[in-house]
Structure formats: structure tokens, C-alpha cells
Amino acid sequence: MAPRGHHLTEVALLASASADLAAAGAGEREGWLDDPAVLPSLGPRARALAVASAARSVLVIVPVTEGGGGGVTVEPALGPEEGRISAVEWVPLTAEEDGDGEEGVAVAIGTDTGWLLFYSLAGDLLHKQSIYPAKILKLNFRERKENAWEDSGSNELSVVFPGVIARFDGADLQSILQKSFQDVKSRLWKDKFEEEDASDEGSFGRIPFRIWNVSKFGSCADAAIVGLMPPPLLELQSSQRHYCAITVGEDAVVSAYRLSEDRGRSIVGAILSRGVAATFSTISSLSKILWRSEPSPPKKSRPKPQSFAKTSPLTCLKDSPRKGERLTLSPSGTLAAITDSLGRILLLDTHALVAVRLWKGYRDASCLFVEMLLNKDKASSSSMHIEYTKSDYCLCLAIHAPRKGIIEVWKMRTGSRLLTIPCPKGSRILQPSARLSSTYSYTPLEVYLFNGDSGQLSVLNSHVG
Ligand SMILES: *[C@@H]1O[C@H](CO)[C@@H](O)[C@H](O)[C@H]1NC(C)=O
């Protein structure tokens, strides 16, 4: 256990990776990580860090475990059509921790013209697809294992555009990326690569997704799919699935929408939703059929955007001149922390769609939910290894206020401030997109701090008091 008062524990010093990170701008000047065009993202279990630079058009992936040595620098082949990198996210390819982190993960980058590209840790291009002709504001992979006892939906990758949101089902994404990964490994893909034009989407096939127009109350600056929601009254037929989405933006600070999806339309999804333990070979042979049957489009022409699925506006909170800026969801999706242009942070109950708390005076803040152990006797009783369960942890919100140079930790929903930690300039708080919980012990939701100037990556200790 860390000594009292020491709330951060160093995980790695990534200075030895500076040669790799330098490709993304590290060390060029103090505070390089404050540049909004520099996009850091932490891999599952904080085993690796990806940093993309829009200005330099590079993606750098450095392992955390080896002190940052042996990184990979990818220069995606982005022409004028693909535009510049605008978002980065990690996508686990397996649901469970399998002990081999190298194989089980991919890095996705989104561009400001709406392309999505997936890379392996070795820097091989696994997949490329055009989603929608607009800037990708955010990519967010979410695990939905939290509520395994109820139908809380499957893992997903959401893609946020101004006024538009798209959703990839985790199973569809993972089956195709895993296949691609195998192809890369067996070098079959390399042959294919040489035959066909690599920049042509046609050589990759398509991963099915749904896309919704969520601009009824104005365009959005950020958005998230909160989770499944019950069907509207008098609409009991069950081929439809409904998600609730929250958007924040200029005209309406917060808006909520019901996104409907006709599950009958996805072939891959239909097989999986029947509850059949679809084997990997079933999926991969199926995707081959889909790929073959796809009419080969004329080279270089970008596929037409997919039509929007049904959206119903639910509510909106207007509070001009306040503009919603960023949105962070709690693990179960029941709470959202929303920052706005007037330096306020709003805590929203996403089921009741009501504000439960408001903080003021936090300009340019970023928020992440975190799980903390409060005054656990177990912690200090002995040096024995203790297993904590989910119920031992308390959900909190970590607020990084860069103008104040601090990180605060507040107990949810209406609890007190537990910690105030000084935070050097040029740092960002980060959280792995997936926890890859093992079946043996509970993995709490953690928050990391990356100091770009010193290269220090630290974790916020979960013990308080
Ligand atoms: C999205 O919906 C809004 C109104 O709800 C409409 O004005 C806008 O044209 C739609 N956008 C597209 C691209 O269809």
C-alpha cells in the first residue's frame, strides 16, 4: 500500500521511448501534450500507449511494460480523400483476458473526412472503411459486461460525427478484425495487398454498422450511446432494439434520443443474437461470402453513405449561451459528466434524464469515472494479498482542471471531495478503453496520469484514507 498522502504510483517512465514518441511531437517543446491535435489513448490494462498526431499524420504505439522501448510508428496512407487523423481508440479483439495481450488488441483511428482504419500492435493495417463523410469527433469502445445478469447489450464501438452517431457491434467488429489479423499473420493478406490497391476499401470488405442522425436539436460536439432502452409504448414487436443516446453541443447543452435498430437486417448480428455459440469458422466463412457477393465498386470511388436508421428525439435542455463540450459516461452508463463552455460540470442521470449535480469554475476540465476503496480495513490489516470485489469499490469522478493544476476526486453521486492532487502542466488523465476483467478477480476502473514532459505514466491509487 502506498504511503499516506501519495496518491499516484508511477507505472512507467516512457522517456526511453522518446525516439518513438518524438514522431508524434514529444519533447519538441514543453507542454506538447496540451496540443488538442495530439491524441493519446491508453490500451487495455495500460499495457501500451498510442499517441496520434493530426499535424504529423502519424500513430505511435509504445509498450508500457518495457519502459516504452520497442515502439511502432505508423504513417497511415492518408490521401486528400481520407483527410487527417481526428480520433484514436483501442479495440480489444477478445472479450476475456487471454494472457497474450499482443494478439488480442487493435488500434482504431478515425479521420476528419469520416474514414476508420484499424491497426495491429505491429503496425499492420487490419481494416479500412468509409463510415460517413464528416469529421470523426470521437471513437469510443465500451464493454457492456457490467450488468451481465440483464440484457445490457453487447460491447460496441461508437463513432461520433457532428450530428451523427454510428455503432459497431463488438462481435461483428471482433470477428472481422480477428480474421484480418490471422490473414496478416499467415501473409495471405500480403499477396492480396499486392494484387489489389491497398487504398481501395473494396479489398477489405465491410463491417456492418448502424448510423443515426442526431441533429434534431442542432449539431453536437460530443455524444455517447448510453445503453439499451425499453421500446416506446404501443410498440411491442421485438425485431427492434432501442438505444438511448445523449448528445452535447452548441444549440442544446444536452439532448437525448432513442436510436432504433432493426435487428433482422444484420446477418452476422442475427446469427449471434440467436444465442448460438457461433464458432469462429462460421463467422469467417460467412464474411467471405459477404465479401464475394459484394459488387466490386469502380476503383477509388468512395462508397455512398449508408442511410440513417430511425431516431426519436426524447428531450433537450437548452441553456444559451452555455454550450456542451464533452461527455463522459460511468461504466454502467447511468451517469454522465458533461463539461460546458462556461467552465461548469453537470452530472446527469441518464435514465431519469435529470441533472443531479453541478460544479462551477472548471474551465477546460476533463472528467473520468474511477472506482476507489474507502477506508477499507482489509487494506491495512496485513501484507496478505487481498481480493476485492466490485461491492468494495465506490464510484467517483476524477476531474482534471488544467487551469488550476489539480485533479480532484469526488464521491458519487452527491458525496464529498475525497482528494485534491497537484498535477503538473502538460499532463493528461487517461483511462483504458477496456478492462478485460479476468474471471478470478475484479478489475476496478482506474485513472492514469500521463505527464508528456517527464514521460511519467502514473496510476491513481484506489486506496483512500
Ligand atoms: C438530420 O436531421 C435534421 C432534422 O432532424 C435535418 O435537418 C438534417 O438535414 C438531417 N441530416 C441529414 C444529413 O440527413
The ligand as a Gaussian input file, in Angstrom:
#p B3LYP/6-31G(d) Opt

LIG

0 1
 C      -30.734000      15.228000     -39.942000
 O      -31.977000      15.618000     -39.387000
 C      -32.221000      17.018000     -39.402000
 C      -33.554000      17.293000     -38.708000
 O      -33.895000      16.352000     -37.784000
 C      -32.237000      17.526000     -40.819000
 O      -32.441000      18.938000     -40.832000
 C      -30.933000      17.186000     -41.500000
 O      -30.975000      17.562000     -42.853000
 C      -30.651000      15.694000     -41.384000
 N      -29.312000      15.462000     -41.899000
 C      -29.058000      14.646000     -42.923000
 C      -27.652000      14.584000     -43.361000
 O      -29.905000      13.975000     -43.426000

